[in-house]
Amino acid sequence: MPAKPDGMRERGQSWLAQGHLRPTRQRVALAALLVGDGENRHVTAESLYAAACDAGEKVSLATVYNTLKAFCDAGLMREVTVDGSRSYFDTRMDDHPHFFWEDENRISDAPAEELQLARIPKAPEGAKVTRVDVVIRVRKA
């Protein structure tokens, strides 16, 4: 990764502070992997766990899942569910669609300016729409 480890760690701590999360050792380590170089990420819990292990971090897969949930709850990330069994976590927080690459099991950002939604259904009585996720399934031709 292009940023120096200390800079990555500082970025991670600053990101945690934005979400008002206590900077535990494991949170800081995972945050540094997610945002330390200033780039946005799409990760699964398993891919973040593998990256943490590769970086020499002592963290369990259960801790990664719990930490990703805490990051989402704090408004630092969004969970993008592709189907009932597959979730990705996105550090980019503005509204934007995603491509799901079926042959690679990964997501990437799709150009938001090309998406046009004419209308969405009204929410059921007693409910309100909080967000619309658009996942466009693609595969290499």
C-alpha positions in Angstrom: 0.0 0.0 0.0 1.3 3.4 -0.9 0.9 5.2 2.5 3.5 4.6 5.2 2.2 2.4 8.1 2.2 5.2 10.6 0.1 7.4 8.2 -2.2 4.5 7.6 -2.7 4.0 11.3 -3.4 7.7 11.8 -5.9 7.8 9.0 -7.6 4.7 10.6 -7.8 6.4 14.0 -9.2 9.6 12.5 -11.8 7.6 10.6 -12.8 5.8 13.9 -13.1 9.2 15.6 -15.6 10.3 12.9 -17.8 7.4 13.9 -17.2 8.1 17.6 -15.8 4.6 18.1 -13.2 3.7 20.7 -9.9 3.1 19.0 -9.1 -0.4 20.2 -6.0 -2.1 18.8 -8.1 -4.4 16.5 -10.4 -1.6 15.3 -7.4 0.6 14.5 -5.7 -2.2 12.6 -8.8 -3.0 10.5 -9.5 0.7 9.9 -6.0 1.2 8.7 -6.4 -1.6 6.2 -9.7 -0.2 5.0 -9.0 3.5 4.7 -5.3 3.9 5.5 -4.2 4.7 2.0 -7.1 7.1 1.4 -8.8 4.8 -1.2 -12.3 3.4 -0.9 -12.7 -0.4 -0.5 -15.2 -3.1 -1.1 -14.5 -6.0 1.2 -16.0 -9.1 2.5 -15.4 -10.1 6.1 -13.3 -13.0 4.8 -11.2 -10.8 2.5 -10.5 -8.3 5.3 -9.6 -11.1 7.7 -7.2 -12.4 5.1 -5.6 -9.0 4.6 -5.3 -8.6 8.4 -3.6 -12.0 8.7 -1.3 -11.1 5.8 -0.4 -7.9 7.7 0.5 -9.9 10.8 -2.5 -8.7 12.8 -3.9 -11.0 15.5 -7.6 -10.9 14.9 -10.3 -13.6 14.7 -12.9 -13.8 11.8 -15.7 -13.3 14.4 -14.0 -10.0 15.5 -13.8 -8.9 11.9 -17.5 -9.5 11.4 -18.3 -7.7 14.7 -16.0 -4.8 13.8 -17.5 -4.4 10.3 -21.0 -4.3 11.9 -19.8 -1.6 14.4 -18.3 0.4 11.5 -21.7 0.2 9.6 -23.7 1.1 12.8 -21.4 4.1 13.3 -22.1 5.3 9.7 -18.5 4.7 8.5 -19.4 2.0 6.0 -22.3 0.5 4.2 -23.2 -3.1 3.8 -24.2 -4.1 0.3 -26.1 -7.4 0.1 -25.9 -9.1 -3.2 -28.0 -12.1 -2.2 -29.2 -13.6 1.0 -25.8 -15.2 1.7 -23.3 -12.7 0.3 -22.5 -9.3 1.9 -19.8 -6.7 0.9 -18.8 -3.7 2.9 -18.2 -0.4 1.2 -16.2 2.6 2.6 -17.7 5.0 0.1 -20.7 6.5 1.7 -22.4 8.5 -1.0 -25.4 7.0 -2.9 -24.1 5.0 -5.8 -24.9 1.8 -7.7 -22.6 -1.3 -7.8 -21.7 -3.9 -10.4 -21.6 -7.4 -9.1 -19.2 -9.5 -11.2 -20.8 -12.9 -11.0 -17.8 -14.7 -12.4 -15.4 -13.1 -9.9 -17.6 -12.8 -6.8 -16.7 -9.1 -6.4 -18.4 -5.7 -6.5 -17.2 -2.5 -8.0 -18.7 1.0 -8.2 -21.0 1.7 -11.2 -21.3 5.2 -12.6 -24.0 7.0 -10.6 -24.5 9.6 -13.2 -25.7 7.0 -15.7 -28.3 5.5 -13.4 -31.9 6.9 -13.8 -34.6 5.9 -11.5 -37.9 7.3 -12.6 -39.9 6.3 -9.5 -39.8 3.9 -6.6 -42.8 2.4 -4.9 -44.3 4.1 -1.9 -43.2 2.6 1.4 -45.9 0.5 3.2 -48.0 2.3 5.7 -46.1 3.1 8.9 -42.7 2.7 7.1 -40.3 5.0 5.3 -37.8 4.4 2.6 -34.3 4.8 4.1 -32.1 3.8 1.1 -32.2 2.2 -2.3 -29.4 -0.2 -3.2 -28.9 -0.9 -6.9 -26.7 -3.9 -7.7 -26.3 -4.6 -11.4 -25.2 -8.2 -12.0 -22.6 -8.6 -14.8 -20.1 -11.1 -16.1 -17.3 -10.9 -18.6 -18.4 -11.5 -22.2 
